């Protein structure tokens, strides 16, 4: 059923723009002032209501016509209805848009009228260029289904990107729409489809037990589903053998057990025959994806055996059970976290994290030679796959685009998609199977700082179904909060003032991947860091842009104590150095230190907090004194960091389990670590200038499903 209106409509106080597939409101100047805060699924439901205005719509009809499947709980419909009401400004007690008919369904009651072509404002005509046959140049958070690999950091931060119109003479890139395969409440991820495309295996975390993932197996022809593993441990990265008889997976109970295991299946009766250990893996390892060689003789998977500090790719022989480490990531990298055999079996492609960005590497298995194919600036893929003829690698290049990179390193976008995806698999029929959706919902929460404040305060500050993904407090008590929010569609930085007013600071025309926010010591400027550039704003306008050196990757930036310059770590060929740059003259820069991957001066300039890039140990150095080693460490598997320096100590987030962080304070006078927040789901936080309150990003479990893009290769 076509549930997308094909013409501009007035919908209550909103206007529907078919070219953007969005509900918007215009200001007096005829410019778009507000965009309804709806994700893709919620927009589809809104469209269905609009084209069926005035009709009673049952939940079964919504499930069948929008989800395309009935095997989903009523709770999912209820949540989407709630999102719609919040975004449209509807009141359940006196509805003006969606009326609930108890025990029957819903009715859309807002007036819907067609807008004549002549009445459309110039803004909407310009916006209409953003459609199917466009290309774009750029991409978060992120992250969607890396999930347990990076302990929710990557997966929680999913980023949204919309194409940007370019010259019509450029190549037309199709917009493809995912069709759902699974529709459970919670998270379905780390999927793998059998070679005959009949069976699907995936990890599943339910809302009732989100800290544990089990393996689910579905027969897509018979519409049957079974749970393969117990919920006393977590199971990840399942992969079918080429003949479909076996499923290899990783069993993981953090710091206790890590095993690569093999399930033998009786597919006729759709039951497992056995589940045995192939080999042990490192207890420090995080969740892994597995890949079979085409002849079924080998498995590749990421691992971090005891004593190692980076994830690396390992090759397991099924016959001898011998294991060989085949990649050696640089010490500046978290490591290699996903690998995929080529269809001929003579090479593997693998993903490597480097200074917060993803890279695709290629290895020739006969020579063990490796080479970098491409750096992915705007996405952090969870998985990749080979083209059907092994001539290229296909990967998510942003949350709503797929790209391919040829073996000579030449990359191009091949399709835009209507859903955010992170993990993909290319089947033999040329279809793409992906994990789509959002790993989490993230909003802003304010808590009392237990070190300096005995208040019992824990409240939600601001809520939006598009997520707030960064928060930074001003170093001045009367200063605003800086928040990265998608409330208008694109991620923008907003300033939130103590009197309740809010003001949009940035006006990005396309999605930018923000990595950090930081106020200057006097609170008059804001640093906004992206992948390879740093933007500096006053409280009212853009000031300047600072870029890293060509080919280098930059780390977390910080302010000079006078607020007129910044520092940023830069790594090139595995060598770290600290660069000092002027705000007024971006060409004025110098190297002030080496072998440091973090460099944060205190606001009063009394000391510098830094991290050694080789030993990963933390130090402070006061003026005229020798460096002082600090007595705290972070887990080797932690790659998401946030530090905040104060005159008397350092706040930092630390990974305390596979899924949770804690917030701690290092007291410089006592040389002791004090807990601030015992458990939080994301690493990001910000402490107020008076240190009485802490702002956190509040996490709620999102929804991930497995979906398919049929016949992608044929459509390109």
C-alpha positions, 0 to 999 in steps of 0.5 A, spaced: 500 500 500 502 506 498 502 510 504 505 516 502 501 522 500 503 525 493 502 532 494 503 538 498 497 538 504 495 542 510 495 538 516 492 541 522 497 547 523 502 543 519 504 542 512 506 536 509 512 536 503 512 530 499 519 531 496 522 531 503 516 526 506 516 531 512 511 535 516 513 542 517 511 549 519 513 556 516 515 562 519 512 569 517 518 570 512 516 563 509 522 559 511 521 553 515 521 554 522 520 547 525 520 540 522 516 535 526 521 531 530 519 524 527 523 518 525 522 514 519 517 509 522 513 514 525 513 519 519 510 512 515 505 512 521 503 519 520 502 518 512 498 513 513 493 517 518 493 523 513 491 518 507 486 515 511 484 521 515 477 521 518 477 513 518 477 508 524 484 505 524 485 499 528 492 496 530 492 490 526 491 495 520 497 499 522 501 493 523 499 490 516 499 496 512 505 500 515 510 494 518 508 489 513 507 484 518 503 482 524 508 478 528 509 484 533 506 487 539 501 492 540 506 496 545 510 498 539 504 501 536 502 505 542 509 507 543 509 510 535 502 513 537 505 517 543 511 519 539 507 522 534 502 526 539 509 529 542 511 531 535 505 534 533 503 537 540 497 533 541 493 532 547 490 526 549 485 529 553 483 534 548 486 531 542 486 535 535 490 530 531 489 523 533 483 520 537 483 514 541 477 509 540 478 505 546 478 497 544 478 499 537 483 503 534 485 510 532 482 516 528 486 522 525 481 528 526 485 534 524 483 537 517 487 535 511 486 540 505 491 540 499 495 546 498 495 549 491 502 549 487 502 557 487 501 557 494 508 553 496 513 558 498 520 558 495 523 554 501 519 548 500 521 548 492 528 549 494 527 543 499 524 539 494 531 538 490 533 533 496 529 527 493 531 520 490 535 522 484 541 526 488 548 525 490 551 528 497 558 529 499 557 527 507 554 523 514 554 518 527 553 516 535 553 512 530 552 507 532 547 503 530 548 496 532 556 496 534 552 495 541 556 491 545 562 491 541 563 498 543 559 497 550 553 501 547 557 508 545 557 507 538 551 503 537 547 508 542 549 514 538 546 513 531 547 519 526 542 521 521 544 524 514 539 526 508 542 527 501 544 534 499 542 536 492 547 537 486 548 538 479 543 534 475 548 532 470 551 528 476 550 520 477 543 519 479 543 515 485 537 511 487 533 511 494 531 504 496 526 502 502 528 497 507 522 491 508 522 488 515 524 481 516 524 481 524 519 485 528 520 484 535 520 489 541 527 490 543 534 489 539 535 484 533 542 485 531 548 481 529 544 478 523 546 473 518 542 469 513 544 462 510 546 462 503 540 459 501 536 465 504 531 461 508 534 461 515 536 468 519 540 467 525 541 474 530 542 476 537 536 479 541 536 483 547 529 484 549 526 490 553 525 485 559 532 483 559 536 488 555 543 486 559 543 479 555 543 477 548 540 470 546 541 467 539 534 467 535 533 462 529 528 464 524 525 459 518 523 465 513 519 460 509 515 457 514 515 463 519 518 459 525 522 462 530 526 458 536 531 461 541 538 457 540 542 459 546 540 460 554 539 467 557 545 466 562 550 468 558 550 473 552 551 470 544 554 474 539 556 474 532 553 468 529 554 465 522 552 460 518 557 455 515 556 455 507 552 448 507 548 451 512 549 445 517 552 449 522 552 456 526 558 459 529 558 464 534 561 467 540 559 466 548 561 471 552 560 473 560 564 479 561 571 477 565 569 470 566 568 466 559 569 467 552 568 462 547 567 461 540 562 455 539 559 451 534 552 449 533 550 443 529 543 444 526 537 439 524 534 444 519 528 438 517 526 438 524 528 445 526 532 443 532 539 444 534 543 437 535 549 439 539 553 446 541 560 445 543 566 449 544 571 450 538 576 455 542 577 459 548 577 467 546 580 472 551 576 474 557 577 482 555 574 481 548 568 484 546 563 481 542 565 479 535 562 477 528 564 471 525 565 469 518 566 462 514 571 461 509 567 459 503 570 451 503 567 451 511 574 450 513 576 456 517 573 462 521 575 469 522 573 473 528 576 479 532 579 477 539 583 480 545 587 474 548 590 476 555 596 481 555 594 484 548 591 491 548 588 491 542 583 487 538 586 483 532 583 478 527 584 471 528 584 465 524 581 458 526 582 452 523 576 447 524 580 441 523 586 442 527 582 447 532 589 451 531 588 459 532 593 464 528 593 471 529 593 475 523 593 482 524 597 487 528 593 494 529 597 500 531 598 501 538 594 508 537 588 504 535 582 500 539 584 495 534 580 490 528 573 489 530 570 485 524 572 481 518 569 478 512 572 472 507 572 474 500 567 469 496 573 466 493 576 465 500 583 468 498 582 475 502 579 478 508 576 485 508 576 487 515 574 494 519 579 497 524 578 503 529 583 509 528 582 515 533 575 514 533 574 513 526 573 507 521 577 504 516 577 498 511 583 494 510 584 488 505 589 482 507 591 477 502 591 470 505 597 467 501 602 473 503 599 476 509 600 483 506 595 488 508 593 495 505 588 500 507 582 501 502 579 507 505 577 511 511 570 512 513 569 519 515 562 519 516 560 512 519 562 507 524 560 500 520 558 494 524 560 490 518 561 490 511 561 485 505 564 483 499 561 484 492 558 478 488 565 478 484 570 480 489 571 486 485 569 491 491 567 492 498 560 494 500 559 498 506 554 503 510 558 510 509 553 514 513 546 512 516 542 512 510 547 511 504 551 505 502 557 505 498 562 501 495 570 501 495 574 498 489 580 494 491 584 500 488 581 504 493 576 508 489 569 509 493 563 511 491 555 512 494 551 507 490 544 508 494 541 512 499 536 508 504 530 510 508 532 507 514 538 508 518 543 501 518 549 499 521 551 492 519 550 489 512 550 483 509 550 482 501 546 475 499 548 471 493 541 474 490 544 481 490 540 483 496 542 487 502 540 484 509 541 490 514 540 491 522 536 498 521 533 502 527 535 506 533 539 502 538 537 507 544 533 513 545 537 519 549 535 525 553 538 529 558 538 528 565 540 532 571 543 529 578 546 532 584 553 531 585 554 527 591 561 529 592 558 537 593 551 536 594 546 532 598 540 534 594 536 528 592 535 530 585 534 526 578 530 529 573 529 529 566 531 536 563 529 536 556 525 530 552 525 529 544 524 523 540 530 525 536 535 524 541 540 529 545 547 526 544 551 531 547 551 536 553 556 541 555 555 546 561 558 553 561 564 554 566 561 560 568 555 559 573 550 563 569 552 561 563 548 556 558 548 549 557 550 547 550 546 541 547 546 537 540 539 535 539 535 533 532 529 536 534 529 540 527 531 534 523 538 535 522 543 535 528 544 542 531 547 545 537 542 549 541 544 553 547 539 552 553 539 558 558 537 558 566 531 562 564 528 556 560 529 560 553 533 556 548 536 558 542 539 555 536 546 556 535 548 552 529 545 552 522 548 546 519 545 545 512 547 537 512 548 532 518 555 533 521 558 528 525 560 532 532 565 529 536 565 533 542 563 540 545 567 545 550 566 552 552 572 556 553 574 558 560 571 564 560 564 561 557 564 566 551 566 561 546 564 554 544 568 549 540 565 544 536 569 538 534 568 534 528 572 528 525 577 533 521 575 540 523 574 544 529 569 550 529 569 555 534 563 560 535 561 565 540 555 565 543 551 568 537 555 567 531 561 562 527 568 565 528 573 560 525 574 553 523 581 549 524 583 543 520 588 538 522 594 536 517 592 532 511 592 525 512 592 526 520 587 524 525 585 529 530 583 527 537 579 531 543 581 538 542 581 543 548 582 550 550 588 554 552 587 558 558 586 564 555 581 562 551 585 565 544 587 558 542 586 551 542 590 544 543 588 538 539 592 531 539 594 529 532 596 522 529 600 521 523 603 514 521 602 512 529 605 518 531 602 522 536 603 530 537 600 536 540 598 542 536 597 549 538 593 553 534 590 560 534 583 562 534 584 569 530 589 566 525 588 559 523 595 558 520 598 560 526 600 553 529 606 549 532 607 542 535 608 543 543 609 536 545 609 529 542 607 522 544 601 524 548 594 522 545 590 527 550 591 534 553 587 538 557 589 544 561 585 546 567 582 553 566 586 557 571 592 554 567 595 551 573 596 544 570 595 540 564 592 533 564 594 528 559 595 521 557 601 517 554 600 515 547 604 509 548 603 506 556 596 509 556 597 512 563 595 519 565 599 524 568 598 532 570 604 537 570 604 543 574 608 549 571 615 548 573 614 541 576 615 534 573 610 530 571 606 526 576 603 519 575 595 519 577 593 513 580 587 511 576 587 507 569 581 505 564 579 498 561 583 496 555 577 495 551 574 502 553 574 507 547 569 512 549 572 517 553 570 524 557 574 528 562 573 534 565 578 538 569 577 542 575 582 546 579 582 541 584 580 534 580 578 531 574 571 527 573 572 521 568 567 516 565 569 509 566 567 502 563 565 498 569 561 492 565 560 491 558 554 495 558 555 500 563 559 506 565 560 509 572 562 517 573 568 518 578 572 524 581 580 524 582 581 528 588 588 531 586 589 533 593 588 526 596 590 522 590 584 518 591 578 516 586 571 518 589 564 515 585 559 520 583 554 516 579 554 509 580 551 507 573 550 510 567 549 507 560 553 512 556 560 515 557 558 522 556 557 527 562 558 534 564 559 538 571 556 545 572 561 550 574 559 550 581 560 542 581 553 541 585 550 538 579 551 533 573 548 533 566 548 526 563 545 523 557 539 518 559 539 512 555 532 508 554 533 501 550 531 503 542 529 498 537 533 494 532 530 490 526 533 486 521 530 488 514 532 487 507 533 491 500 531 486 495 535 485 489 540 491 490 545 489 485 540 489 479 537 496 481 544 499 481 
